[in-house]
Amino acid sequence: MSAIHTAKSVNMEYALLIEDHPLMAEAVGSSLWRWLPGLQILRAYSWGEARDFLQSPSAPPAFVVTDLQLPGSDPEHTLRSIRLWQPDVPLMALTMLDDLSTLRLCEQHRAIYLCKTAAADQLKQTLQNWLGHERWLQWSVQQVCLNHPIHGLTTRQTDILRELANGRSNREISELLYISEDTVRTHIKTLFLRLDVKNRTQASKIYLQHKNGLQPIQA
């Protein structure tokens, strides 16, 4: 597991980073976590992951930082969709695009713009000015909470994770929990995103390490 918090814990705010390039995601995510330990940093590595999450989050993100060159989307579609699903969330476009049309697009969708060529200090200063002193100060203080991403899962998500760890197939889980296989697949995609894992084996390992301390949210 990365040191970056990648899912929402109980009663803890979070920010969403949408970035398909692993090195950029790691660099920006690590910086956000270091500057703002009072927030959890949830990372989406594809437009599909971001779309699925933003359409039905349990709570809106504190802010969103997104690339504009994502496979499966284009800059206009990305910004327009995020604004459709999260009309009031603070939104930053962190991109290599530096043309006038991109700047106008950001202005149109109320997104602050920063080029990826900016230094880390410039990103930090831009975030401070953008978010405001009060919120920056609030999030720069470590909150006392259960920080592991497995805490904060819903009861249904915890049930599915448990059955994954038991080695059950999607069909077996659907029959056991009386839900459709499509619903099982959707929950598993969300679990992978929240736990920052790529496969069932990694998810199962996390469950087995932490199962005795699970405190699922009722949903």
Helices and strands as residue ranges (DSSP letters): E 14-18, H 22-35, E 40-44, H 47-55, E 64-66, H 75-85, E 91-95, H 100-108, E 111-115, H 120-131, H 133-139, H 155-165, H 170-177, H 181-195, H 200-210, G 211-213
